[in-house]
Amino acid sequence: MADLDDHHPPFSAVSGAVGALESPEPTPPPPLDETARARALLAAQPVLEGHTGLPALLDPEDLPPLRAPETGAQFWSLHVDPDDGVLGTLRRIDTVRALVAACPDDLRMAYSTSEMIHARNCGRVASLLGPVAWTALGGSAATLRAYHALGVRAVTVTGFDRFAREAVREMNRIGLAVDLSGADQDTVRQVLAVTRAPALLTRAAPETLSDEVLRLLGGNGAVCMVVVGDDPSVAADTLDRVREGAGPDSTGLSHLTSPAAGYVPLFAELLRRGWPARDLVGLAHGNATRALRETEFLSRTNRIRPVAA
């Protein structure tokens, strides 16, 4: 019996051998493809949209209106027909407020970048008022200030004259973002020579802008918010041009023509083109948030300036 016992291997050796058989080296997971990476990035960094139009009919059964699942904040456009003017704009502000109030589990009004971030942290989509159409000012700085008091945070400037010069300065003073969507290139140049805050183009059309104007926008810290259509490659081409001409800090997103499609296909395409994560975060919301925050900061430092007539 002693001889048999002497031929048994030590227990530790047996258990080690069994363990080696039962615990093979773990196989590393395969790398995520671009679509999975895009989905993960947007889950953590939702999109700030520059231009959301109001539905033609607010049906209570269809509230909140359809939006991309990756949206974290929206500028609600207050543009009206020129004949509707101030009254039409006030009605539109009232409609947006009523819409947000009807969807408290989904939407929340925001009047600053901190409120916008707080809404996102609470699982709500932040709703910002603006931009207001230039024709809805009626040539009055008092109307401009009244819009700001009502919560508007962006106004579109499409022409440039003496009043426009003073209006842009007043927008800087009180904290209204200057939107240059639809402005011709001369207007863009003239406004950028006056404004001390970064401009927005909430519905940018970079194909209409020269390389020189794109460089000026980049120097201002402006954000060109591009519309995303059904073909993500087309939007990616446009964003590549903005990124090359104005810089990665000047890219942003306006809205989707088909909200149900979401932003994942676009971000997957940009990942395939080699866009780094930092630039994609800026595109999603970082650049636009930075521009709005700088506008707020400039306003706080300029409050001692005299009010324009």
C-alpha positions in Angstrom: 0.0 0.0 0.0 2.9 2.3 0.8 4.3 1.7 -2.7 0.9 2.6 -4.3 0.7 5.8 -2.2 4.2 6.8 -3.3 3.0 6.8 -7.0 0.2 9.3 -6.4 1.1 12.8 -7.6 0.8 15.6 -5.0 -2.7 17.1 -4.8 -1.5 20.5 -5.7 -0.1 19.2 -9.0 -3.4 17.5 -9.8 -5.5 20.5 -9.0 -3.1 22.7 -11.0 -3.5 20.4 -14.0 -7.2 20.4 -13.8 -7.3 24.1 -13.4 -5.2 24.5 -16.5 -7.7 22.4 -18.5 -10.8 24.2 -17.1 -9.5 27.8 -17.3 -8.0 28.4 -20.7 -6.7 31.8 -21.5 -9.6 34.2 -22.2 -10.1 35.2 -25.8 -10.2 39.0 -26.2 -13.5 40.3 -27.6 -13.5 41.4 -31.2 -13.1 45.2 -31.7 -16.3 47.2 -32.1 -17.3 48.1 -35.6 -17.9 51.7 -36.6 -21.7 51.5 -36.1 -21.4 50.1 -32.6 -18.7 52.7 -31.7 -21.0 55.5 -33.1 -23.9 54.2 -31.1 -21.9 54.1 -27.9 -20.5 57.6 -28.4 -23.9 59.2 -29.1 -25.4 57.4 -26.0 -22.9 59.3 -23.9 -22.7 62.5 -26.0 -26.2 63.4 -27.3 -26.7 65.9 -30.1 -27.6 69.6 -29.8 -29.7 70.4 -32.9 -29.6 73.9 -34.2 -33.0 74.0 -36.0 -36.1 72.2 -35.1 -39.3 73.2 -36.8 -42.7 73.1 -35.1 -45.2 70.5 -36.4 -47.9 71.9 -38.5 -50.5 70.4 -36.2 -49.9 69.6 -32.5 -52.0 66.5 -32.1 -52.0 65.4 -28.4 -51.7 61.8 -29.5 -48.5 62.5 -31.3 -46.6 64.3 -28.5 -43.8 64.7 -28.2 -43.0 65.2 -31.9 -40.8 62.6 -33.6 -37.1 63.3 -33.1 -33.8 61.4 -33.4 -33.2 59.1 -30.5 -29.8 60.6 -30.0 -31.0 64.2 -29.5 -30.2 65.8 -26.2 -31.1 69.5 -26.9 -33.0 71.4 -29.6 -33.2 75.0 -30.8 -36.9 75.5 -31.7 -37.1 77.8 -34.7 -39.2 80.9 -34.2 -39.1 81.9 -37.9 -42.4 83.2 -39.3 -43.4 84.8 -42.5 -42.4 88.5 -42.8 -46.0 89.6 -42.7 -46.5 87.8 -39.3 -43.7 89.8 -37.7 -43.6 90.3 -33.9 -47.1 88.9 -33.3 -46.5 85.7 -35.2 -43.2 85.2 -33.3 -44.9 85.7 -29.9 -47.5 83.1 -30.9 -44.7 80.7 -31.8 -43.0 81.2 -28.5 -46.3 80.5 -26.8 -46.7 77.3 -28.8 -43.3 76.0 -27.9 -43.9 76.7 -24.2 -47.2 74.9 -24.4 -45.6 71.9 -26.2 -42.9 71.6 -23.6 -45.4 71.8 -20.8 -47.5 69.1 -22.4 -44.4 66.7 -22.4 -42.8 67.1 -19.0 -41.4 63.6 -19.0 -39.6 64.2 -22.3 -38.9 68.0 -22.7 -37.6 70.8 -20.5 -37.2 74.5 -21.2 -33.6 75.7 -20.9 -32.4 79.3 -21.0 -28.7 78.8 -20.4 -26.0 76.2 -21.0 -26.1 75.1 -17.4 -29.9 74.5 -17.6 -29.4 72.7 -20.9 -26.9 70.3 -19.3 -29.1 69.9 -16.2 -32.0 68.9 -18.4 -29.9 66.3 -20.1 -28.7 64.9 -16.8 -32.3 64.5 -15.8 -33.1 62.5 -18.9 -35.0 65.3 -20.6 -34.4 66.9 -24.0 -33.5 70.6 -23.4 -35.7 73.0 -25.4 -34.1 76.4 -26.4 -36.0 79.3 -28.0 -34.7 80.6 -31.3 -33.6 81.7 -33.6 -36.0 84.6 -34.3 -36.2 85.9 -37.8 -34.5 89.2 -38.6 -37.7 90.7 -40.0 -39.4 90.0 -36.7 -37.4 92.7 -34.9 -39.1 95.6 -36.6 -35.9 97.6 -36.6 -36.1 98.0 -32.8 -33.5 97.2 -30.2 -36.3 97.3 -27.6 -38.0 94.4 -29.4 -34.6 92.5 -29.3 -34.4 92.9 -25.6 -38.0 91.9 -25.1 -37.4 88.6 -27.0 -34.4 88.0 -24.7 -36.6 88.6 -21.6 -39.0 86.0 -23.0 -36.2 83.4 -23.1 -35.1 83.7 -26.8 -31.4 82.9 -27.1 -30.6 83.3 -30.8 -31.6 85.8 -33.6 -30.9 85.5 -37.3 -29.1 88.4 -38.9 -29.5 88.3 -42.7 -28.7 91.9 -43.7 -26.2 94.5 -42.6 -26.8 98.2 -42.0 -26.4 100.7 -39.2 -29.2 99.1 -37.2 -27.7 95.6 -37.7 -24.3 96.8 -36.4 -26.0 98.2 -33.2 -28.2 95.1 -32.9 -25.2 92.7 -33.1 -23.5 94.7 -30.3 -26.6 94.7 -28.2 -26.9 90.9 -28.8 -23.4 90.5 -27.5 -24.3 92.7 -24.5 -27.4 90.8 -23.4 -26.4 87.3 -24.4 -28.2 86.5 -27.7 -26.4 84.2 -30.1 -25.9 85.7 -33.6 -27.3 83.3 -36.2 -25.9 83.8 -39.8 -28.0 81.2 -41.5 -29.1 82.5 -44.9 -26.9 85.6 -44.8 -24.9 86.4 -47.9 -21.1 86.3 -47.7 -20.7 90.1 -47.4 -23.1 90.1 -44.5 -21.2 87.3 -42.9 -17.9 89.2 -43.2 -19.4 92.4 -41.8 -21.1 90.7 -38.9 -17.9 88.8 -38.0 -16.0 92.1 -38.0 -18.4 93.4 -35.3 -19.4 90.5 -33.1 -17.2 89.6 -30.2 -19.1 86.3 -29.5 -19.0 83.2 -31.6 -21.7 83.1 -34.3 -23.9 80.2 -35.1 -25.2 79.0 -38.5 -28.1 76.9 -37.3 -28.9 75.9 -40.9 -25.5 76.2 -42.5 -25.0 75.8 -46.2 -21.2 75.6 -46.4 -21.4 74.9 -50.2 -22.3 78.6 -50.6 -19.4 79.8 -48.5 -15.9 80.5 -49.9 -12.8 79.1 -48.3 -12.0 82.6 -47.2 -15.3 83.0 -45.4 -14.9 79.5 -43.8 -11.5 80.6 -42.4 -13.2 83.8 -41.0 -15.8 81.7 -39.3 -13.2 79.5 -37.8 -11.3 82.5 -36.5 -14.5 83.7 -34.8 -15.1 80.3 -33.2 -18.4 80.1 -35.2 -20.3 76.8 -35.5 -21.7 75.7 -38.9 -24.6 73.4 -38.1 -25.2 71.1 -41.1 -28.5 69.5 -42.1 -28.2 65.7 -42.4 -30.2 64.1 -45.2 -31.0 60.6 -46.2 -27.5 59.9 -47.5 -25.0 60.3 -44.6 -22.1 60.4 -47.1 -23.3 63.7 -48.4 -23.5 65.3 -45.0 -20.1 63.7 -44.2 -18.6 65.4 -47.3 -20.0 68.8 -46.2 -18.7 68.3 -42.7 -15.3 67.3 -44.0 -15.1 70.7 -45.9 -16.1 72.6 -42.8 -13.6 70.8 -40.7 -10.8 71.4 -43.2 -11.7 75.1 -43.9 -12.9 76.4 -40.5 -11.5 73.8 -38.2 -12.9 70.9 -36.1 -14.2 73.3 -33.5 -16.6 74.8 -36.1 -18.7 71.7 -36.9 -22.2 71.1 -35.6 -25.6 69.6 -36.6 -28.7 71.4 -37.6 -31.3 68.6 -37.8 -32.2 65.4 -39.7 -34.5 65.4 -42.6 -35.7 62.0 -41.5 -35.5 61.9 -37.7 -36.3 58.2 -37.4 -33.0 57.4 -39.1 -31.0 58.9 -36.3 -27.4 60.1 -36.3 -25.6 56.8 -36.0 -25.1 56.3 -39.7 -23.5 59.7 -40.1 -21.2 59.2 -37.1 -20.3 55.7 -38.3 -19.3 57.1 -41.7 -17.2 59.8 -40.0 -15.4 57.2 -38.0 -14.6 55.3 -41.2 -13.1 58.5 -42.5 -10.8 58.8 -39.5 -12.5 61.5 -37.4 -11.2 61.2 -33.8 -13.5 60.9 -30.8 -12.8 64.5 -29.7 -14.0 66.0 -33.0 -17.1 63.8 -32.9 -18.0 65.0 -29.4 -17.5 68.6 -30.6 -19.8 67.9 -33.6 -22.5 66.3 -31.5 -22.8 69.1 -29.0 -19.4 70.3 -27.6 -18.8 73.1 -30.2 -22.3 74.6 -30.1 -22.3 74.4 -26.3 -18.9 76.2 -26.2 -20.2 79.0 -28.5 -23.3 79.5 -26.3 -21.3 79.5 -23.1 -18.9 82.1 -24.5 -21.9 84.2 -25.5 -23.2 84.0 -21.9 -19.8 84.9 -20.5 -19.3 87.9 -22.8 -22.8 89.1 -21.7 -21.9 88.9 -18.0 -18.7 90.9 -18.6 -20.5 93.6 -20.6 -23.4 94.4 -18.4 -22.0 97.7 -17.4 -22.1 98.9 -21.0 -24.9 101.5 -21.8 -28.1 100.2 -23.4 -28.5 100.9 -27.1 -31.3 103.2 -28.1 
